């Protein structure tokens, strides 16, 4: 009787699975524990177990940040016989974000926008059991150490010790497709982790802004801001900061501040309370095929020096217009944003070794970084103590003297107070002055120095409006605030 091919195949399979019996061997039952170990040794279980262990380690260093502030809201009403009327009232504003513990003694990095405008900042440690000074929810009050709006990085501090801290990785070593994990409190859901890959290592969102981000498809939602993006070693490769979404939720386009940027900003915030940004005095642009052909450049990699500012550190060091910057401190420069990021790693006063190609000659120059002329934080070092504090506005001010005037462009009005920094508390409501602003008057009364600014603010009765005349970037304007 003919045997079908299918029957032969089935027979072979049966023989294969029953081979021990064909040779007279007795099947030994596998103990349950051994079977479980065998099952867990397959790649999928090994990967799952590794992710669990990573999450258990990292999540202890991730905190939830809760903020409380106040804002002005308005209701507009109308009727058939009455014009629209608007009522403005004070409402509390609460925010939730995340942060990552940087040191065992309580320094925590988060996003500047997480703590911006907060009157009170509190932290929830993962797995915290005991109350803090009778607080039933285990919330710990934090103080704001410093904020850098340009990088969107802030540093806060809690009174604690022996906290589990995470290490910062070298974000320049990131590779596209690398597995990463995002930790935080999305939509207020404490202690969450998501997994994805690095979609791009150096994503520039705004062509006019050299800031770059690590792009990831790891799900990030509101509330993840300030939390860490970590690699498989549990090291921080970035701080989650924003998403691009048409729905308001995760669509696979999440962005994190690279850890190398975070490191530079964090170290300056911790030691000085603010960030100084340096420059060498050059204007650069990327090299296009047309530029390379038209200028007979020997390479298409690097950035072209379009201008070298007279009497700048770059000119003094020997850089010239037309040079192609190919590297900084031995690390190759591939584009404009990479060059900006490389310089960001240097503090003002330090020198960067800049490698250039001039024709077919390879040259290197040590170029000293100086304070950026338009950096509002350059006034912070002039603060000498409590006498510079203006509590009602929540700012630190510096009297506009001759030394300060030399650091500013020509002012429209002589005299006033320059805002050197902001503090986390204020006794007025509304958008107040920003660092770099010059306050010329309060409710029409000219301001001569910090002491007179405080005096004029004290004269304003509680609940009365505070109108500041300020000068910002050469333009005069009024800020209308409401005193508490």
Rosetta blueprint (number, residue, H / E / L):
1 X L
2 X L
3 X L
4 X L
5 X H
6 X H
7 X H
8 X H
9 X H
10 X H
11 X H
12 X H
13 X H
14 X H
15 X H
16 X H
17 X H
18 X L
19 X H
20 X H
21 X H
22 X H
23 X L
24 X L
25 X L
26 X L
27 X L
28 X L
29 X L
30 X L
31 X L
32 X H
33 X H
34 X H
35 X H
36 X H
37 X H
38 X H
39 X H
40 X H
41 X L
42 X L
43 X H
44 X H
45 X H
46 X H
47 X H
48 X H
49 X H
50 X H
51 X H
52 X H
53 X H
54 X H
55 X H
56 X H
57 X H
58 X H
59 X H
60 X H
61 X H
62 X E
63 X E
64 X E
65 X E
66 X E
67 X E
68 X E
69 X E
70 X E
71 X E
72 X E
73 X E
74 X E
75 X E
76 X E
77 X E
78 X E
79 X E
80 X L
81 X L
82 X E
83 X E
84 X E
85 X E
86 X E
87 X E
88 X E
89 X E
90 X E
91 X E
92 X E
93 X E
94 X E
95 X E
96 X E
97 X E
98 X E
99 X E
100 X E
101 X E
102 X L
103 X L
104 X L
105 X L
106 X L
107 X E
108 X E
109 X E
110 X E
111 X E
112 X H
113 X H
114 X H
115 X H
116 X L
117 X L
118 X L
119 X L
120 X E
121 X E
122 X E
123 X E
124 X E
125 X E
126 X L
127 X L
128 X L
129 X L
130 X L
131 X L
132 X E
133 X L
134 X L
135 X E
136 X L
137 X L
138 X L
139 X L
140 X E
141 X E
142 X E
143 X E
144 X E
145 X E
146 X E
147 X E
148 X E
149 X L
150 X L
151 X L
152 X L
153 X E
154 X E
155 X E
156 X E
157 X E
158 X L
159 X L
160 X L
161 X L
162 X L
163 X L
164 X L
165 X L
166 X L
167 X L
168 X E
169 X L
170 X L
171 X H
172 X H
173 X H
174 X L
175 X L
176 X L
177 X L
178 X L
179 X E
180 X E
181 X E
182 X E
183 X E
184 X E
185 X L
186 X H
187 X H
188 X H
189 X L
190 X L
191 X L
192 X E
193 X E
194 X E
195 X E
196 X E
197 X E
198 X E
199 X E
200 X E
201 X E
202 X E
203 X E
204 X L
205 X L
206 X L
207 X L
208 X L
209 X L
210 X L
211 X L
212 X L
213 X E
214 X E
215 X E
216 X E
217 X L
218 X L
219 X L
220 X L
221 X L
222 X L
223 X L
224 X L
225 X L
226 X L
227 X L
228 X E
229 X E
230 X E
231 X L
232 X L
233 X L
234 X L
235 X L
236 X E
237 X E
238 X E
239 X E
240 X E
241 X E
242 X E
243 X E
244 X L
245 X L
246 X L
247 X L
248 X L
249 X L
250 X L
251 X L
252 X L
253 X L
254 X E
255 X E
256 X E
257 X E
258 X E
259 X H
260 X H
261 X H
262 X H
263 X H
264 X H
265 X H
266 X H
267 X H
268 X H
269 X H
270 X H
271 X H
272 X H
273 X L
274 X L
275 X L
276 X L
277 X L
278 X E
279 X E
280 X L
281 X L
282 X E
283 X E
284 X E
285 X E
286 X E
287 X L
288 X L
289 X H
290 X H
291 X H
292 X H
293 X H
294 X H
295 X H
296 X L
297 X L
298 X L
299 X L
300 X L
301 X L
302 X L
303 X E
304 X E
305 X E
306 X E
307 X E
308 X E
309 X L
310 X L
311 X L
312 X L
313 X H
314 X H
315 X H
316 X H
317 X H
318 X L
319 X L
320 X L
321 X L
322 X L
323 X L
324 X E
325 X E
326 X E
327 X E
328 X E
329 X L
330 X L
331 X E
332 X E
333 X L
334 X L
335 X L
336 X H
337 X H
338 X H
339 X H
340 X H
341 X H
342 X H
343 X H
344 X H
345 X L
346 X L
347 X L
348 X L
349 X L
350 X L
351 X E
352 X E
353 X E
354 X E
355 X E
356 X E
357 X E
358 X E
359 X L
360 X L
361 X E
362 X E
363 X E
364 X E
365 X E
366 X E
367 X E
368 X E
369 X L
370 X E
371 X E
372 X L
373 X L
374 X L
375 X L
376 X H
377 X H
378 X H
379 X H
380 X H
381 X H
382 X H
383 X L
384 X L
385 X L
386 X H
387 X H
388 X H
389 X E
390 X E
391 X L
392 X L
393 X L
394 X L
395 X E
396 X E
397 X E
398 X E
399 X E
400 X L
401 X L
402 X H
403 X H
404 X H
405 X H
406 X L
407 X L
408 X L
409 X L
410 X L
411 X L
412 X L
413 X L
414 X L
415 X L
416 X L
417 X E
418 X E
419 X E
420 X E
421 X E
422 X E
423 X L
424 X L
425 X L
426 X L
427 X L
428 X E
429 X E
430 X L
431 X L
432 X L
433 X L
434 X L
435 X L
436 X L
437 X L
438 X E
439 X E
440 X E
441 X E
442 X E
443 X L
444 X L
445 X E
446 X E
447 X L
448 X L
449 X L
450 X H
451 X H
452 X H
453 X H
454 X H
455 X H
456 X H
457 X H
458 X H
459 X L
460 X L
461 X L
462 X L
463 X L
464 X L
465 X E
466 X E
467 X E
468 X E
469 X E
470 X E
471 X E
472 X E
473 X L
474 X L
475 X E
476 X E
477 X E
478 X E
479 X E
480 X E
481 X E
482 X E
483 X E
484 X L
